[in-house]
Amino acid sequence: MWKYFTFSQHLHQKTKINEVQTIEEVHCTEEKEESDQVSAISEDTPVEDYPIENITDFFEVTEVHPHLPKYSEDCYNPIDIQDARMCKTKPARGKGYTSGASCITSVLMNDIEAKVNLDTVAFCTCVGNNYLQVILPKWKNQLLPIEGVQFSSSSNNMYPLGTLDTNLVFPHPAGSIRVKTEIAVMENCTSQHIIFGNDYLNIYVININNHKYRYFTIEENKRQKFAFSNMPKQISIVSSKNDAYKEVFVSNQLLEAQINPSLSPKMRNELINVLYTYNNAFASYNEPLGAI
């Protein structure tokens, strides 16, 4: 009986040793699996499969990525200020305004060439009724009503007459692109072009690139580049008295003048300049230019 007790005690001790060894092997196996799992998560796991405890760290890393857009809420305490590198020749001192460039390009509206200004400051696409009369004489028959909306520019209020549902074709040798737009027609807009505003610049993702050769793209197609018109640099001082008098002259004395609609915008502008410069030769107090 003593022998049996000794053998059973010895067997029990062996069993405990085997159990301890098994537990240690299980712990080693679990640690290895956790290490492999962490390595797989950090390298190949998509963002949506990250464990909950790693989400905070992931967003902290995303906030410092330099390629993402940034907006500083505290604009009064900027940090790390660096001088921007000029990519083009610096103009002479006091002549910085001469380095400006035009954003006007040519389009087709109802198979008629028109000028369009890609204006990122303009809230919506609009055109003056005088210029619209030149490129589309029957525009009043296609006008859609517009109500309950107020428009204003940097200088005065704009008076809408309605909206025009039309297509603008941007020509390109590799394939032209048609853009469907609704243009607000303004009564007192004196611009001799269509103002292509920020509404459709945003909808059609039209990006203006100020590269060495300035161009713009449509629909994020960077391979198809559209050029701007080669217009001579002209500096117009809006605050000058002559321009102010000329605007009053066009809006008042030429309001009812019947100008040939077949004239191009350039010819129309030259005619207005002649009438304004020599207005005394064409009209009098009793017979204003509106009677022409």
C-alpha positions as a Markdown table, in Angstrom:
| # | Residue | x | y | z |
|---|---|---|---|---|
| 1 | Met | 0.0 | 0.0 | 0.0 |
| 2 | Trp | 2.9 | 2.3 | 0.7 |
| 3 | Lys | 4.3 | 1.6 | -2.7 |
| 4 | Tyr | 0.9 | 2.4 | -4.4 |
| 5 | Phe | 0.8 | 5.8 | -2.5 |
| 6 | Thr | 4.3 | 6.7 | -3.6 |
| 7 | Phe | 3.6 | 5.8 | -7.2 |
| 8 | Ser | 0.3 | 7.8 | -7.2 |
| 9 | Gln | 2.0 | 10.8 | -5.7 |
| 10 | His | 4.8 | 10.6 | -8.2 |
| 11 | Leu | 2.2 | 10.3 | -11.0 |
| 12 | His | 0.4 | 13.3 | -9.7 |
| 13 | Gln | 3.5 | 15.4 | -9.7 |
| 14 | Lys | 4.3 | 14.5 | -13.3 |
| 15 | Thr | 0.8 | 15.5 | -14.3 |
| 16 | Lys | 1.2 | 18.9 | -12.7 |
| 17 | Ile | 4.5 | 19.5 | -14.4 |
| 18 | Asn | 3.0 | 18.5 | -17.8 |
| 19 | Glu | 0.1 | 21.0 | -17.1 |
| 20 | Val | 2.5 | 23.8 | -16.4 |
| 21 | Gln | 4.4 | 23.2 | -19.5 |
| 22 | Thr | 1.2 | 23.1 | -21.5 |
| 23 | Ile | 0.1 | 26.5 | -20.1 |
| 24 | Glu | 3.5 | 28.0 | -20.9 |
| 25 | Glu | 3.3 | 26.8 | -24.5 |
| 26 | Val | -0.2 | 28.2 | -24.8 |
| 27 | His | 1.0 | 31.6 | -23.6 |
| 28 | Cys | 3.8 | 31.7 | -26.1 |
| 29 | Thr | 1.5 | 30.7 | -28.9 |
| 30 | Glu | -1.0 | 33.5 | -27.9 |
| 31 | Glu | 1.7 | 36.1 | -27.7 |
| 32 | Lys | 3.0 | 35.1 | -31.2 |
| 33 | Glu | -0.5 | 35.3 | -32.7 |
| 34 | Glu | -1.0 | 38.8 | -31.1 |
| 35 | Ser | 2.3 | 39.9 | -32.5 |
| 36 | Asp | 1.4 | 38.7 | -36.0 |
| 37 | Gln | -2.0 | 40.3 | -35.7 |
| 38 | Val | -0.6 | 43.7 | -34.8 |
| 39 | Ser | 1.9 | 43.5 | -37.6 |
| 40 | Ala | -0.9 | 42.7 | -40.1 |
| 41 | Ile | -3.0 | 45.6 | -38.8 |
| 42 | Ser | -0.3 | 48.1 | -39.1 |
| 43 | Glu | 0.7 | 47.1 | -42.7 |
| 44 | Asp | -2.3 | 45.7 | -44.7 |
| 45 | Thr | -5.5 | 46.3 | -42.7 |
| 46 | Pro | -7.9 | 48.9 | -44.2 |
| 47 | Val | -8.9 | 51.8 | -42.1 |
| 48 | Glu | -12.4 | 50.5 | -41.6 |
| 49 | Asp | -11.1 | 47.3 | -40.0 |
| 50 | Tyr | -8.9 | 49.0 | -37.4 |
| 51 | Pro | -9.5 | 48.1 | -33.8 |
| 52 | Ile | -11.3 | 50.7 | -31.7 |
| 53 | Glu | -8.3 | 51.5 | -29.6 |
| 54 | Asn | -6.3 | 52.5 | -32.7 |
| 55 | Ile | -8.8 | 55.0 | -34.1 |
| 56 | Thr | -7.7 | 57.9 | -32.0 |
| 57 | Asp | -4.1 | 57.5 | -33.0 |
| 58 | Phe | -5.0 | 57.2 | -36.7 |
| 59 | Phe | -6.9 | 60.5 | -36.7 |
| 60 | Glu | -4.0 | 62.2 | -34.9 |
| 61 | Val | -1.7 | 61.2 | -37.7 |
| 62 | Thr | -4.2 | 62.3 | -40.4 |
| 63 | Glu | -4.4 | 65.8 | -38.9 |
| 64 | Val | -0.7 | 66.5 | -39.7 |
| 65 | His | -0.6 | 65.1 | -43.2 |
| 66 | Pro | 0.7 | 68.0 | -45.4 |
| 67 | His | -1.2 | 67.1 | -48.6 |
| 68 | Leu | -4.6 | 67.7 | -47.0 |
| 69 | Pro | -6.2 | 71.2 | -47.0 |
| 70 | Lys | -5.7 | 73.2 | -43.9 |
| 71 | Tyr | -7.6 | 76.1 | -42.3 |
| 72 | Ser | -6.2 | 77.9 | -39.4 |
| 73 | Glu | -8.9 | 79.0 | -36.9 |
| 74 | Asp | -6.4 | 81.3 | -35.1 |
| 75 | Cys | -5.3 | 83.6 | -37.9 |
| 76 | Tyr | -3.9 | 86.2 | -35.4 |
| 77 | Asn | -1.1 | 83.8 | -34.1 |
| 78 | Pro | 0.4 | 82.2 | -37.2 |
| 79 | Ile | 3.4 | 79.8 | -36.8 |
| 80 | Asp | 6.3 | 78.9 | -38.9 |
| 81 | Ile | 6.0 | 81.8 | -41.4 |
| 82 | Gln | 8.0 | 81.2 | -44.6 |
| 83 | Asp | 8.5 | 83.4 | -47.7 |
| 84 | Ala | 6.7 | 82.1 | -50.8 |
| 85 | Arg | 9.0 | 81.4 | -53.8 |
| 86 | Met | 8.3 | 83.4 | -56.9 |
| 87 | Cys | 7.9 | 81.1 | -59.9 |
| 88 | Lys | 8.0 | 83.9 | -62.4 |
| 89 | Thr | 9.9 | 87.1 | -63.0 |
| 90 | Lys | 9.3 | 89.7 | -60.3 |
| 91 | Pro | 8.0 | 93.0 | -61.7 |
| 92 | Ala | 9.7 | 96.2 | -61.0 |
| 93 | Arg | 8.8 | 98.0 | -57.8 |
| 94 | Gly | 5.5 | 99.9 | -58.2 |
| 95 | Lys | 4.6 | 97.9 | -61.3 |
| 96 | Gly | 3.1 | 94.8 | -59.7 |
| 97 | Tyr | -0.3 | 95.5 | -61.3 |
| 98 | Thr | 1.3 | 94.9 | -64.7 |
| 99 | Ser | 1.8 | 91.2 | -64.1 |
| 100 | Gly | -2.0 | 90.4 | -64.2 |
| 101 | Ala | -3.4 | 88.1 | -66.8 |
| 102 | Ser | -6.9 | 87.6 | -68.3 |
| 103 | Cys | -9.2 | 84.6 | -67.6 |
| 104 | Ile | -11.2 | 85.2 | -70.8 |
| 105 | Thr | -11.7 | 82.4 | -73.3 |
| 106 | Ser | -13.9 | 81.8 | -76.4 |
| 107 | Val | -16.9 | 79.5 | -76.4 |
| 108 | Leu | -19.8 | 78.8 | -78.8 |
| 109 | Met | -23.3 | 79.6 | -77.8 |
| 110 | Asn | -25.9 | 78.5 | -80.4 |
| 111 | Asp | -23.1 | 78.2 | -82.9 |
| 112 | Ile | -22.1 | 81.8 | -82.3 |
| 113 | Glu | -18.7 | 82.8 | -80.8 |
| 114 | Ala | -18.9 | 84.5 | -77.4 |
| 115 | Lys | -16.4 | 85.6 | -74.8 |
| 116 | Val | -16.5 | 84.0 | -71.3 |
| 117 | Asn | -14.6 | 85.2 | -68.3 |
| 118 | Leu | -13.9 | 82.5 | -65.7 |
| 119 | Asp | -14.5 | 84.5 | -62.6 |
| 120 | Thr | -13.9 | 82.7 | -59.4 |
| 121 | Val | -15.1 | 85.7 | -57.4 |
| 122 | Ala | -18.5 | 85.8 | -59.0 |
| 123 | Phe | -21.2 | 84.0 | -57.0 |
| 124 | Cys | -23.2 | 82.9 | -60.1 |
| 125 | Thr | -23.0 | 82.9 | -63.9 |
| 126 | Cys | -24.5 | 86.0 | -65.4 |
| 127 | Val | -24.5 | 88.2 | -68.5 |
| 128 | Gly | -25.6 | 91.7 | -69.4 |
| 129 | Asn | -28.7 | 92.2 | -71.6 |
| 130 | Asn | -26.7 | 94.4 | -74.0 |
| 131 | Tyr | -24.0 | 91.8 | -74.7 |
| 132 | Leu | -26.6 | 89.1 | -74.9 |
| 133 | Gln | -28.4 | 91.1 | -77.5 |
| 134 | Val | -25.3 | 90.9 | -79.7 |
| 135 | Ile | -24.8 | 87.2 | -79.6 |
| 136 | Leu | -28.4 | 86.1 | -79.2 |
| 137 | Pro | -30.9 | 88.6 | -80.5 |
| 138 | Lys | -33.9 | 86.5 | -79.7 |
| 139 | Trp | -33.0 | 85.9 | -76.1 |
| 140 | Lys | -36.2 | 87.3 | -74.7 |
| 141 | Asn | -38.2 | 84.4 | -76.2 |
| 142 | Gln | -36.1 | 81.9 | -74.2 |
| 143 | Leu | -36.0 | 83.8 | -70.9 |
| 144 | Leu | -37.2 | 82.0 | -67.8 |
| 145 | Pro | -38.6 | 84.0 | -64.9 |
| 146 | Ile | -36.6 | 84.6 | -61.7 |
| 147 | Glu | -38.3 | 85.9 | -58.5 |
| 148 | Gly | -37.4 | 86.5 | -54.9 |
| 149 | Val | -33.7 | 86.8 | -55.4 |
| 150 | Gln | -31.4 | 89.8 | -54.9 |
| 151 | Phe | -28.1 | 90.2 | -56.7 |
| 152 | Ser | -25.3 | 92.7 | -56.0 |
| 153 | Ser | -21.8 | 93.4 | -57.2 |
| 154 | Ser | -18.9 | 95.1 | -55.5 |
| 155 | Ser | -20.2 | 98.5 | -56.8 |
| 156 | Asn | -24.0 | 98.4 | -56.9 |
| 157 | Asn | -27.1 | 96.2 | -57.0 |
| 158 | Met | -27.8 | 94.0 | -60.0 |
| 159 | Tyr | -31.3 | 93.9 | -61.5 |
| 160 | Pro | -32.1 | 90.4 | -62.9 |
| 161 | Leu | -34.4 | 90.0 | -65.9 |
| 162 | Gly | -34.6 | 86.2 | -65.8 |
| 163 | Thr | -32.4 | 83.2 | -66.5 |
| 164 | Leu | -31.4 | 81.7 | -69.8 |
| 165 | Asp | -31.1 | 77.9 | -70.1 |
| 166 | Thr | -28.4 | 77.3 | -72.7 |
| 167 | Asn | -25.3 | 75.3 | -73.6 |
| 168 | Leu | -21.7 | 76.6 | -73.8 |
| 169 | Val | -19.3 | 74.7 | -76.0 |
| 170 | Phe | -15.6 | 74.9 | -75.1 |
| 171 | Pro | -13.7 | 74.1 | -78.3 |
| 172 | His | -10.6 | 71.8 | -78.2 |
| 173 | Pro | -8.7 | 70.0 | -81.0 |
| 174 | Ala | -8.9 | 66.7 | -79.1 |
| 175 | Gly | -12.6 | 67.0 | -78.5 |
| 176 | Ser | -14.9 | 69.9 | -77.5 |
| 177 | Ile | -16.9 | 69.8 | -74.2 |
| 178 | Arg | -20.5 | 71.0 | -73.9 |
| 179 | Val | -21.4 | 72.6 | -70.6 |
| 180 | Lys | -25.1 | 73.0 | -69.7 |
| 181 | Thr | -25.7 | 76.2 | -67.8 |
| 182 | Glu | -28.4 | 78.6 | -66.6 |
| 183 | Ile | -27.2 | 82.2 | -67.1 |
| 184 | Ala | -28.8 | 85.0 | -65.1 |
| 185 | Val | -29.5 | 88.0 | -67.4 |
| 186 | Met | -28.8 | 91.3 | -65.7 |
| 187 | Glu | -30.2 | 94.6 | -66.8 |
| 188 | Asn | -27.4 | 96.9 | -65.6 |
| 189 | Cys | -24.4 | 94.6 | -66.3 |
| 190 | Thr | -22.0 | 96.4 | -68.7 |
| 191 | Ser | -19.4 | 93.6 | -69.1 |
| 192 | Gln | -18.8 | 92.7 | -72.7 |
| 193 | His | -18.5 | 89.0 | -72.0 |
| 194 | Ile | -20.3 | 86.2 | -70.1 |
| 195 | Ile | -19.3 | 86.0 | -66.5 |
| 196 | Phe | -18.8 | 82.3 | -65.8 |
| 197 | Gly | -19.3 | 82.3 | -62.0 |
| 198 | Asn | -18.3 | 80.0 | -59.1 |
| 199 | Asp | -21.5 | 78.0 | -59.3 |
| 200 | Tyr | -20.6 | 76.1 | -62.5 |
| 201 | Leu | -16.9 | 76.3 | -61.9 |
| 202 | Asn | -17.6 | 74.2 | -58.9 |
| 203 | Ile | -20.2 | 71.9 | -60.5 |
| 204 | Tyr | -18.0 | 71.0 | -63.5 |
| 205 | Val | -14.7 | 71.1 | -61.5 |
| 206 | Ile | -13.1 | 73.7 | -63.7 |
| 207 | Asn | -9.6 | 74.4 | -62.4 |
| 208 | Ile | -7.4 | 77.4 | -63.4 |
| 209 | Asn | -3.7 | 76.6 | -63.5 |
| 210 | Asn | -1.3 | 79.6 | -63.3 |
| 211 | His | 1.6 | 77.6 | -64.8 |
| 212 | Lys | 4.2 | 79.0 | -67.1 |
| 213 | Tyr | 1.6 | 78.6 | -69.8 |
| 214 | Arg | -1.8 | 79.5 | -68.2 |
| 215 | Tyr | -4.6 | 77.0 | -68.9 |
| 216 | Phe | -7.7 | 75.5 | -67.4 |
| 217 | Thr | -9.1 | 72.0 | -67.2 |
| 218 | Ile | -12.7 | 70.7 | -67.1 |
| 219 | Glu | -13.9 | 67.6 | -65.2 |
| 220 | Glu | -10.5 | 67.1 | -63.6 |
| 221 | Asn | -9.1 | 65.9 | -66.9 |
| 222 | Lys | -5.6 | 67.2 | -66.6 |
| 223 | Arg | -4.5 | 65.9 | -70.1 |
| 224 | Gln | -7.0 | 68.1 | -71.9 |
| 225 | Lys | -5.9 | 71.6 | -71.4 |
| 226 | Phe | -7.9 | 74.7 | -72.6 |
| 227 | Ala | -6.0 | 77.9 | -73.3 |
| 228 | Phe | -7.1 | 81.4 | -72.5 |
| 229 | Ser | -7.5 | 84.1 | -75.2 |
| 230 | Asn | -4.3 | 85.9 | -76.2 |
| 231 | Met | -5.5 | 89.4 | -75.3 |
| 232 | Pro | -3.2 | 92.3 | -74.9 |
| 233 | Lys | -2.7 | 93.5 | -71.4 |
| 234 | Gln | -4.9 | 96.4 | -70.7 |
| 235 | Ile | -5.2 | 98.2 | -67.4 |
| 236 | Ser | -8.5 | 99.7 | -66.8 |
| 237 | Ile | -8.9 | 102.0 | -63.8 |
| 238 | Val | -12.5 | 101.6 | -62.7 |
| 239 | Ser | -12.4 | 104.6 | -60.4 |
| 240 | Ser | -11.5 | 107.1 | -63.2 |
| 241 | Lys | -14.0 | 109.8 | -64.1 |
| 242 | Asn | -13.9 | 109.0 | -67.8 |
| 243 | Asp | -15.1 | 105.4 | -67.3 |
| 244 | Ala | -17.8 | 106.6 | -64.8 |
| 245 | Tyr | -19.1 | 109.1 | -67.3 |
| 246 | Lys | -18.9 | 106.5 | -70.1 |
| 247 | Glu | -21.0 | 104.0 | -68.1 |
| 248 | Val | -23.7 | 106.7 | -67.5 |
| 249 | Phe | -23.5 | 107.6 | -71.2 |
| 250 | Val | -24.1 | 104.0 | -72.3 |
| 251 | Ser | -26.9 | 103.3 | -69.8 |
| 252 | Asn | -28.8 | 106.5 | -70.5 |
| 253 | Gln | -28.2 | 108.0 | -74.0 |
| 254 | Leu | -27.6 | 104.7 | -75.7 |
| 255 | Leu | -30.3 | 102.7 | -73.9 |
| 256 | Glu | -32.7 | 102.9 | -76.8 |
| 257 | Ala | -30.2 | 103.1 | -79.6 |
| 258 | Gln | -30.6 | 100.5 | -82.3 |
| 259 | Ile | -27.1 | 99.1 | -82.8 |
| 260 | Asn | -26.7 | 96.5 | -85.5 |
| 261 | Pro | -26.8 | 93.1 | -83.8 |
| 262 | Ser | -24.4 | 91.6 | -86.4 |
| 263 | Leu | -21.5 | 93.6 | -85.1 |
| 264 | Ser | -18.9 | 91.7 | -83.1 |
| 265 | Pro | -18.3 | 92.8 | -79.5 |
| 266 | Lys | -15.1 | 94.5 | -80.5 |
| 267 | Met | -16.8 | 96.4 | -83.3 |
| 268 | Arg | -19.6 | 97.4 | -81.0 |
| 269 | Asn | -17.2 | 98.6 | -78.3 |
| 270 | Glu | -15.3 | 100.7 | -80.9 |
| 271 | Leu | -18.6 | 102.2 | -82.1 |
| 272 | Ile | -19.5 | 103.2 | -78.6 |
| 273 | Asn | -16.1 | 104.8 | -78.0 |
| 274 | Val | -16.6 | 106.9 | -81.2 |
| 275 | Leu | -20.1 | 107.9 | -80.1 |
| 276 | Tyr | -18.9 | 108.8 | -76.6 |
| 277 | Thr | -15.9 | 110.8 | -77.8 |
| 278 | Tyr | -17.7 | 112.7 | -80.5 |
| 279 | Asn | -21.2 | 112.7 | -79.0 |
| 280 | Asn | -21.8 | 116.4 | -79.8 |
| 281 | Ala | -21.3 | 115.7 | -83.5 |
| 282 | Phe | -24.1 | 113.1 | -83.6 |
| 283 | Ala | -26.7 | 114.5 | -81.2 |
| 284 | Ser | -28.0 | 117.6 | -79.5 |
| 285 | Tyr | -30.0 | 118.4 | -76.5 |
| 286 | Asn | -33.3 | 118.1 | -78.4 |
| 287 | Glu | -32.2 | 115.0 | -80.3 |
| 288 | Pro | -30.2 | 112.7 | -78.1 |
| 289 | Leu | -28.3 | 109.6 | -79.3 |
| 290 | Gly | -31.2 | 107.4 | -78.3 |
| 291 | Ala | -33.1 | 108.6 | -81.3 |
| 292 | Ile | -30.5 | 107.1 | -83.7 |
